[in-house]
Amino acid sequence: MNPRLLELREERGLLRARCAEQRRALTQHTFALEQVCMLADKVKAGRDWLKRHPLLVGGAAALLVLAKPTRLRWIWRLTRWSQSLWRGWRGLAGLLRDKLPF
């Protein structure tokens, strides 16, 4: 066979191996970037929700401004309790969804 052709085939094989290694490295780097993009999407969704529900946000802000300090403690406890209840419900729903056959 032509020596130049053999040299080109060998070089092509090395280039393919190098491309494969670069693809693996790019995959690892994009995983970290994907996590950041997912967080940014969640922040954007939260912002959009706040824009769609201005009355609810304004009412909550007014409640905090107008409430007495003793009531603020009660509101804070109620908020923490509600959040705990919501997280428990979401966890239970996730477990049931994974375990149930339908």
Summary of the structure (lengths in Angstrom):
residues: 102
radius of gyration: 28.0
end to end distance: 63.6
largest distance: 91.9
contacts: 190
relative contact order: 0.04
helix: 92%
strand: 0%
